[in-house]
Amino acid sequence: MKSFYLNNIDSSLQSYEQLIDFYYQTKNISFDTIEITLNDWFAANMSAILGGILDEIAQINEIQIKSSNEKIISILQRNSFLSGFGYETIYDINNTTIKYLKLKPSESRYFYNYIANDLLEKIALPSMSKQLKQKISESIYEIFVNAQIHSQSEYIFVCGQFFPKKHKIEFTIVDMGIGFKKNINSRFNKNMDAAKAIEWAINEGHTTKNGIPGGIGLAVLKEFILRNKGKFQIISDDGFYELGQERKSHLLSRPFPGTIVNMQFRTDDVVSYHLRSEINLSDIF
């Protein structure tokens, strides 16, 4: 048995680095038992990242997950993440979890219904305007379609969490595909590092589609996040980009083998949205 510890995992740069380090520690292990202990805190939406990593190694290893913090195990049972690791799924009496899913890229219609029904219609959510719900739905669906079109990933991993006391939703989408840097550099014969490639992708009008206008969706998402006072993070290869109260861009010590997109939306937002452009799902990225 090989034991690993993940400590205080949330949507911070340090947590992303820790999960990426875990990937490199485990990716070459074969035919063994891997025991993962979750310490202090594990944000439920980060299940999408851990799920993507474990999908790479669970085919040839037995995975065991434990924690001395019963709240961590409880919430990961309620969002169904632990159902694949020997735990029973339990009913979410608080109605704050957003179910963990492993989807094929072709299941976009199922994903869209999941966003509408599992996320935005939760009775635990405060009364949000129809327009705000629509913007959140469009934003999340847009990122899924990006992964569907560009990642060449076999699966897409998604999970979220509603934090009623903090008035926010965190939602994370992960693929284990080719990433922004390779996609953009090969399409345009460029030599951008991963952080620059991410910044390039979120500027309006930039697209990797052949002969089709694009770049509108990510630009509108960027504008929406700023007005909503939320947060938008992309981790792809060794690039890290965050848009929120401040903009951050870093090169990571090790590349992530795919792309992570994490979105944080404020649910107590009462702003009336009239954005420069509306998202057209046929013109994404």
C-alpha positions in Angstrom: 0.0 0.0 0.0 1.2 3.5 -0.8 -0.2 6.4 1.2 -0.8 10.0 0.1 -2.2 13.0 1.9 -4.1 15.9 0.5 -4.3 18.8 2.9 -6.9 21.6 3.0 -7.9 21.5 -0.7 -9.8 24.5 -2.0 -9.7 26.6 -5.2 -6.4 28.2 -4.3 -3.2 28.1 -6.4 -1.5 26.1 -3.6 -4.3 23.5 -3.8 -4.0 23.1 -7.5 -0.2 22.6 -7.2 -0.8 20.0 -4.5 -3.2 18.0 -6.7 -0.8 18.2 -9.7 2.0 17.0 -7.5 -0.2 14.1 -6.4 -0.8 13.2 -10.0 2.9 12.9 -10.7 3.5 10.9 -7.5 0.9 8.3 -8.5 0.8 8.2 -12.4 3.5 5.5 -12.6 2.2 3.3 -9.9 0.8 0.0 -11.1 -1.0 -2.9 -9.4 -0.9 -1.5 -5.9 -3.3 0.0 -3.3 -3.3 3.7 -3.2 -4.6 5.2 0.1 -5.6 8.8 0.0 -6.2 10.7 3.2 -8.1 14.0 3.0 -7.1 16.3 5.8 -8.6 19.5 7.2 -10.9 20.5 4.3 -11.8 19.3 0.8 -14.0 21.6 -1.2 -16.6 19.4 -2.9 -16.3 21.0 -6.3 -12.6 19.9 -6.4 -13.9 16.4 -6.7 -13.9 17.0 -10.5 -10.1 17.4 -10.4 -9.4 14.5 -8.1 -11.8 12.4 -10.2 -9.9 13.2 -13.4 -6.6 12.3 -11.8 -7.9 9.0 -10.3 -9.5 8.0 -13.6 -6.0 7.8 -15.0 -4.7 5.5 -12.3 -7.7 3.6 -11.0 -7.7 1.2 -13.9 -4.6 -0.5 -12.7 -4.7 0.3 -9.0 -7.1 -0.1 -6.1 -8.1 3.3 -4.6 -9.0 3.9 -1.0 -10.1 7.3 0.3 -10.5 8.2 3.9 -10.5 11.2 6.3 -10.6 11.8 10.0 -13.0 14.7 9.3 -16.5 13.1 9.0 -17.8 16.2 7.3 -15.5 15.7 4.3 -16.7 12.1 3.9 -20.3 13.1 4.3 -20.3 15.8 1.7 -18.4 13.5 -0.8 -21.1 10.9 -0.2 -23.8 13.4 -0.8 -22.4 14.5 -4.1 -21.8 10.9 -5.2 -18.1 11.3 -5.7 -17.3 8.4 -3.2 -19.8 6.0 -4.8 -17.0 4.7 -7.0 -14.8 4.0 -4.1 -16.9 1.8 -1.9 -19.1 4.3 -0.1 -22.8 4.5 -0.1 -24.4 7.7 -1.6 -26.5 9.5 1.0 -29.3 11.9 0.5 -28.3 15.6 0.6 -30.7 16.9 3.2 -29.2 20.4 2.9 -29.6 20.4 -0.8 -26.3 22.2 -1.4 -24.3 19.7 -3.3 -24.1 19.6 -7.1 -23.5 16.0 -8.2 -20.1 14.8 -9.4 -20.3 13.4 -12.9 -18.0 11.7 -15.3 -19.4 12.4 -18.8 -18.5 11.5 -22.4 -18.0 14.7 -24.5 -21.1 13.6 -26.6 -23.4 13.9 -23.6 -23.8 17.7 -23.8 -27.6 17.6 -23.8 -27.5 15.6 -20.6 -25.0 18.1 -19.2 -27.2 21.0 -20.1 -30.2 19.4 -18.3 -28.0 18.7 -15.3 -27.0 22.4 -15.0 -30.7 23.5 -15.3 -32.1 20.9 -12.9 -29.3 19.9 -10.4 -27.7 23.4 -10.1 -30.0 26.3 -10.8 -33.3 24.9 -9.6 -32.1 24.0 -6.1 -34.5 25.1 -3.4 -31.6 26.0 -1.2 -30.6 28.8 -3.7 -31.8 32.3 -2.9 -34.2 33.9 -5.2 -32.1 34.7 -8.2 -33.4 36.6 -11.3 -34.2 34.6 -14.3 -31.5 36.5 -16.2 -28.8 35.7 -13.6 -29.7 32.0 -13.8 -29.6 32.1 -17.5 -26.1 33.7 -17.5 -24.7 31.1 -15.0 -26.2 28.3 -17.1 -24.8 29.7 -20.4 -21.4 30.2 -18.8 -21.0 26.7 -17.5 -22.4 25.1 -20.6 -20.0 27.1 -22.7 -17.0 25.7 -20.9 -18.3 22.1 -21.3 -18.7 22.7 -25.1 -15.1 24.1 -25.2 -13.9 20.9 -23.7 -16.1 18.9 -26.0 -14.7 20.6 -29.2 -11.0 21.1 -28.3 -9.7 18.8 -25.6 -9.8 15.4 -27.4 -10.5 14.0 -23.9 -12.3 10.7 -23.5 -14.2 12.0 -20.5 -15.2 15.3 -18.9 -15.4 15.6 -15.1 -17.8 18.0 -13.4 -18.8 18.9 -9.9 -20.0 21.9 -7.9 -21.0 23.2 -4.5 -23.4 25.8 -3.2 -22.2 27.7 -0.1 -25.3 29.4 1.3 -23.5 31.3 4.1 -21.0 32.7 1.7 -23.6 33.3 -1.1 -21.6 31.6 -3.8 -21.6 28.7 -6.2 -18.3 27.0 -7.2 -18.4 24.8 -10.2 -15.4 23.0 -11.7 -15.0 21.3 -15.2 -12.0 19.1 -15.9 -10.7 17.3 -19.0 -7.6 15.2 -19.4 -7.0 16.4 -23.0 -4.4 18.4 -25.0 -4.8 21.8 -23.3 -4.9 25.4 -24.5 -1.1 25.8 -25.3 -0.9 22.8 -27.7 -4.2 23.6 -29.4 -3.5 27.3 -30.0 0.2 27.0 -30.9 -0.4 24.2 -33.4 -3.4 26.0 -35.0 -1.6 29.3 -35.4 2.1 28.2 -35.6 2.9 30.2 -32.4 5.2 29.5 -29.5 3.2 30.9 -26.5 3.7 29.5 -23.0 0.6 28.1 -21.4 -0.3 31.2 -19.4 -0.1 33.4 -22.4 -2.2 30.9 -24.4 -4.9 31.1 -21.8 -4.9 34.9 -21.8 -5.1 34.8 -25.6 -8.1 32.5 -25.6 -10.3 34.7 -23.4 -9.9 37.8 -25.6 -12.9 38.6 -27.7 -12.5 37.5 -31.4 -9.8 34.9 -30.8 -10.9 31.4 -31.9 -9.4 28.2 -33.1 -12.4 27.3 -35.2 -11.7 27.1 -38.9 -13.7 29.7 -40.9 -16.2 30.4 -38.0 -16.4 33.5 -35.9 -15.6 32.8 -32.3 -14.1 34.0 -29.0 -17.4 35.7 -28.1 -18.4 33.3 -25.4 -15.3 33.5 -23.2 -15.2 37.3 -23.6 -18.8 37.5 -22.3 -18.1 35.1 -19.5 -15.1 37.3 -18.5 -17.3 40.4 -18.5 -20.1 38.6 -16.5 -17.6 37.3 -13.9 -16.3 40.9 -13.3 -19.8 42.3 -12.9 -20.9 39.5 -10.7 -17.8 39.9 -8.5 -17.1 36.2 -8.9 -14.0 34.3 -9.9 -12.8 32.5 -13.0 -9.8 30.2 -13.0 -8.1 28.2 -15.8 -5.3 25.8 -15.3 -4.0 24.2 -18.5 -0.6 22.6 -19.0 1.7 24.6 -16.7 -0.4 27.8 -17.0 -2.6 29.3 -14.3 -4.9 32.3 -14.9 -7.3 33.8 -12.5 -9.8 36.6 -13.1 -11.6 38.1 -10.1 -11.0 41.0 -7.8 -7.5 40.9 -9.2 -5.9 39.2 -12.2 -3.3 36.6 -11.7 -1.2 34.7 -14.2 1.5 32.2 -13.3 3.5 29.3 -14.7 3.2 26.2 -12.5 6.1 24.1 -11.3 4.6 21.1 -13.2 2.0 20.9 -16.0 -1.5 19.6 -15.4 -2.3 16.9 -18.0 -5.4 18.6 -19.4 -7.5 21.7 -18.4 -9.2 22.8 -15.2 -11.8 25.5 -15.3 -13.3 26.7 -12.0 -16.0 29.3 -11.9 -17.3 31.0 -8.8 -20.6 32.9 -9.0 -22.1 35.2 -6.3 -25.8 34.2 -5.7 -26.7 37.4 -3.9 -26.1 39.5 -7.0 -28.9 41.8 -7.9 -27.3 43.5 -10.9 -29.4 43.7 -14.1 -27.2 42.3 -16.9 -27.1 43.9 -20.3 -23.8 42.6 -21.6 -22.0 43.8 -24.8 -22.7 40.4 -26.5 -24.9 37.4 -25.8 -23.4 33.9 -25.9 -24.2 32.0 -29.0 -23.5 28.4 -28.4 -22.4 27.9 -32.0 -19.8 30.6 -31.7 -17.9 29.4 -28.6 -14.2 29.8 -28.4 
